[in-house]
Amino acid sequence: MAALLARLCRSARVLRAVRLTLAAAPPPRRLAPTGPPRPLSFSAAELVRSAPGRVQPYLRLMRLHQPAGTWLLYLPCTWSIGLAAEPGCLPDWYTLSLFGAGAVLMRGAGCTINDMWDQDYDKKVARTASRPLAAGDISTFQSFVFLGGQLSLALCVLLCLNYYSIVLGAASLSLVVTYPLMKRITYWPQLVLGLAFNWGALLGWSAIKGSCEWSVCLPLYLAGVMWTLVYDTIYAHQDKRDDVLIGVKSTALQFNEDTKQWLSGFSVAMLLGLCMAGMNCNQTFPYYSAVAAVGAHLAHQIYTLDIDRPEDCWKKFTSNRTVGVLLFVGIMLGNLWKGQDSKKEEEPLENRPDDAEQRGEDGCHVQ
């Protein structure tokens, strides 16, 4: 009997200890509602993030996650290809595709060269410290091998063009290589970037026509250079404080508080170049309407620009893709309009016998 009582006492103590333990334990965690599934994103940045880990540094090195620069390189090519199309015809889609692939590769190669030159500077600037070379994600040798691969693929694209265009395209490589050095030498590196970035305004025409028509290509090229001075000066204002500290030069530092006046001058020069190019290839009303829309967009950019807010500078910089697309659409519509005009001019020739009879009836027949 005594053993039974002792056993019951021990069981009671165990139960009391279990109750105390349960009382002291925290309440069970409730799982947060997961909500609707996250929609799929096909943005360039999301595609880069979803790539395998070993590949991501190379994709970021060629700025595949920031496609704005690729668009700004590609769009002058589309202008030139569009202007070179026959009246009433859309631009050649095969050529546009070739130049699109070339723009991705050459922009990537240019960024790789830039980061190889600037990796020590990039480490000192907050916005660029996370770039793959500056952050140590890949080595200089690996980036050099990657550069060779990009240039080899770009050469394959170039070899699809005619001989004149192959030589003309190869001539741009010196600008691509030397541009990163210009920020150490001059306050006008954006001018050199403009000369490199708008080479497609020459190359696109020659790819279609076999050579450059300088009365069209040169004003178009210079208009593109002025455009680059606008958007890349805005871009440079993001880093002006860091640039002063590390000794890098730019038009943003050169113009400083007079930036808006300079940008206005470049915009006017761009519009004049576009009008001259249009007149020399008999462009029509839709083209000049697009040029007017480009002017309005640039005026709004410059008027609302806050050069002391990096986020606003980035927003204005990326909006220049709209400028390029507006002009390309205007070129296509202008070409189609040009085709309608040429049909109207040919129609009386086709109806010449009827017109001659009509003139005879009216007594206005010329002997």
Secondary structure as UniProt FT lines:
FT   HELIX           2..24
FT   HELIX           44..49
FT   TURN            53..55
FT   HELIX           56..61
FT   TURN            62..65
FT   HELIX           68..84
FT   TURN            87..88
FT   HELIX           93..122
FT   TURN            123..124
FT   TURN            126..130
FT   HELIX           132..135
FT   HELIX           140..158
FT   TURN            159..160
FT   HELIX           163..170
FT   TURN            171..172
FT   HELIX           173..185
FT   HELIX           189..197
FT   TURN            198..199
FT   HELIX           200..209
FT   HELIX           214..236
FT   HELIX           237..239
FT   HELIX           240..246
FT   HELIX           251..255
FT   HELIX           256..258
FT   HELIX           259..280
FT   TURN            281..282
FT   HELIX           285..304
FT   TURN            307..308
FT   HELIX           310..318
FT   HELIX           320..350
FT   HELIX           352..362
//
